[in-house]
Amino acid sequence: MKRASIILYLFFFCIASFSQSPKTLFSKAEKLYKEDKFKDAIEVYESLLKQKFVGTALFYNIGNCYFKLEELKTLRKFG
């Protein structure tokens, strides 16, 4: 019984350590944006949307990425 509880504890600890908070992901996307990796930044921003994290800064940054890629028509999927 003790062995099973230790295994479960380690399992949940691993899951918690690999999941990233919205703040961490947002910072990662901003870093990608500054490195002119706009498509990668969009992927990270959209992963935030899938996690139900929304905000004006998020949509603003997504719009900026598409603007830099000259793909503004793609933004219609958000409207």
C-alpha positions as CSV (number, residue, x, y, z in Angstrom):
1,M,0.0,0.0,0.0
2,K,2.8,2.4,0.9
3,R,4.5,1.6,-2.4
4,A,1.4,2.4,-4.4
5,S,0.9,5.7,-2.7
6,I,4.6,6.7,-3.4
7,I,4.1,5.8,-7.1
8,L,0.9,7.9,-7.3
9,Y,2.6,10.8,-5.6
10,L,5.5,10.7,-8.0
11,F,3.1,10.4,-11.0
12,F,1.2,13.5,-9.9
13,F,4.4,15.4,-9.1
14,C,5.7,14.7,-12.7
15,I,2.5,15.9,-14.2
16,A,2.5,19.1,-12.2
17,S,6.1,19.8,-13.0
18,F,5.7,19.4,-16.7
19,S,2.6,21.5,-17.1
20,Q,3.2,25.2,-17.7
21,S,1.3,28.0,-16.2
22,P,-0.4,30.6,-18.5
23,K,2.1,33.2,-17.3
24,T,5.0,31.0,-18.3
25,L,3.5,30.2,-21.7
26,F,2.7,33.9,-22.3
27,S,6.4,34.9,-21.5
28,K,7.6,32.1,-23.8
29,A,5.4,33.4,-26.6
30,E,6.6,37.0,-26.1
31,K,10.2,35.8,-26.3
32,L,9.5,34.0,-29.6
33,Y,7.9,37.2,-30.9
34,K,11.0,39.2,-30.0
35,E,13.1,36.6,-31.9
36,D,10.8,37.1,-35.0
37,K,9.5,33.6,-34.7
38,F,5.9,34.6,-35.3
39,K,4.5,31.3,-36.3
40,D,5.9,29.6,-33.2
41,A,4.6,32.5,-31.0
42,I,1.1,32.0,-32.6
43,E,1.2,28.3,-31.6
44,V,1.9,29.1,-28.0
45,Y,-0.7,31.9,-27.9
46,E,-3.3,29.5,-29.4
47,S,-2.4,26.9,-26.8
48,L,-3.3,29.5,-24.2
49,L,-6.7,29.9,-25.9
50,K,-7.2,26.1,-25.7
51,Q,-6.6,26.4,-22.0
52,K,-9.4,28.9,-21.8
53,F,-7.0,31.7,-21.0
54,V,-8.2,34.9,-22.6
55,G,-7.4,38.6,-22.4
56,T,-7.0,41.7,-24.5
57,A,-3.2,41.3,-24.5
58,L,-3.4,37.8,-25.8
59,F,-5.7,38.8,-28.7
60,Y,-3.6,41.9,-29.4
61,N,-0.4,39.8,-29.6
62,I,-2.0,37.2,-31.8
63,G,-3.1,40.0,-34.2
64,N,0.4,41.4,-34.2
65,C,1.9,38.1,-35.1
66,Y,-0.5,37.7,-38.0
67,F,0.2,41.3,-39.1
68,K,4.0,40.6,-39.1
69,L,3.4,37.5,-41.2
70,E,1.1,39.5,-43.5
71,E,-1.7,37.0,-42.9
72,L,-4.4,39.2,-41.6
73,K,-7.1,37.2,-43.4
74,T,-6.4,34.4,-41.0
75,L,-7.7,36.5,-38.2
76,R,-11.3,36.0,-39.4
77,K,-11.4,32.7,-37.5
78,F,-11.4,34.6,-34.3
79,G,-14.1,37.0,-35.3
